[in-house]
C-alpha cells in the first residue's frame, strides 16, 4: 500500500520515523512518501518537503506567515493528487493538517490522524471536524481515552511511541563535567523567547558558590542552525551548543530546563530532573486566556504532568518564566536530594502509565487492519 505522512515539527518527525519503521515491518511492500524531516527520511520514507521550511509558533507567528502556509497547503494538495496514496496519515500539527483532512475527505482519500490534536486543552469544536473528516484517530496518551470516548470520536489506543525511541537509544556522554541541559524548543519563536531567560539564569547561577564549574549544554533542535542560538550564546564561555545529541544531553545532565512539549516527556522517560519554562507572545497569550480559555480546560501544559494528573515537576508559564524562577528551581533540583528523588519516583509512574514498548509497530498493524477492511 501507499502511505503519505505529514508532520510539521521535530516531535512529529520523531513519531513519524518510528511509524515508518513499523509500517515497513508490518507491510514489507509499503511505499511511503512524507512531508517531514531527516528522521522520517532516514527511516525509509521519500521526503517531499522538509518541515523546517514552514514551522511557525503562536497566532501572531501564523498571521505573519499566512502566505507561506497557503503556498504549502497548495503544494501539499498537488503532491498528494499526483502521488495517489491509499491513505494520508496526519501527525499532530493541527493548524495545517486539519485543512488537509477536510480536503482529502472531500475527494474520498482515506485519512488517519496519529497523535491527536489537543482538543482536550482548547478548540473543542475541532472534535466535530475530526468525526466528519478523519476515518480513524490514533491517540497516544492514556488520559485521552475517556475524553475521546465521551466526545464520540472513533479512536485506537496502542501505547506511546516515545518509549520505543528512548529505550532503543544507545546513550553516550556528550560533554565532560557537570552541566545543565537546555532545550529551548524546535521553532525560531520558541528559541527567541526561551534562550534569553535561560542564559540570564545561567549567568545568575555561575556567580553562586559551588556553581562556578557547572556548564550549560544547549541541545540544538534538528531543523535549526547555530545562527538561531548565536545571539544568546556568544560571549558565554560556560555554554555549549550541540546538535544531534538531545537524548545524550538529557541523560547525563544534572537537571534540565525544557520548553514544554515532547521534550519534557522525553526527559521524564530518560530520568532527568527538570523544570518546564514556556512563554509565547503577549498577543497569543491573551488569545489563549480570553478567547480560547485554554487555562480553563487543563491543569498542566506538560504531558508528563497530564499523564499523572498532578505536578511531578514545576511549570513556569508566561509571567512566571523568569531568570530568577528558573535559577531557583535548578538549584532545588540539584541541591535538594529528597525533592529530586520524589520527582524521579513520579517519573516511574509516568512511564508505567504509557504502557510497554512496541507501540509504533502496534499502531502500524492497526492502521493496516483498518485499511484492509
Secondary structure as UniProt FT lines:
FT   STRAND          2..7
FT   HELIX           10..26
FT   TURN            28..29
FT   STRAND          31..36
FT   HELIX           38..43
FT   STRAND          46..50
FT   HELIX           51..53
FT   HELIX           58..64
FT   HELIX           66..83
FT   STRAND          87..91
FT   HELIX           94..106
FT   TURN            107..108
FT   STRAND          110..114
FT   TURN            119..121
FT   TURN            124..125
FT   HELIX           126..133
FT   STRAND          136..139
FT   HELIX           143..151
FT   STRAND          155..157
FT   HELIX           162..167
FT   STRAND          179..183
FT   HELIX           188..206
FT   TURN            209..210
FT   TURN            212..213
FT   STRAND          215..220
FT   TURN            222..223
FT   HELIX           226..233
FT   TURN            234..235
FT   TURN            237..238
FT   STRAND          239..243
FT   HELIX           246..251
FT   STRAND          255..258
FT   HELIX           262..270
FT   STRAND          274..278
FT   HELIX           282..286
FT   HELIX           287..291
FT   HELIX           294..297
FT   HELIX           303..308
FT   STRAND          315..317
FT   HELIX           318..320
FT   HELIX           323..335
FT   HELIX           337..353
FT   HELIX           359..372
//
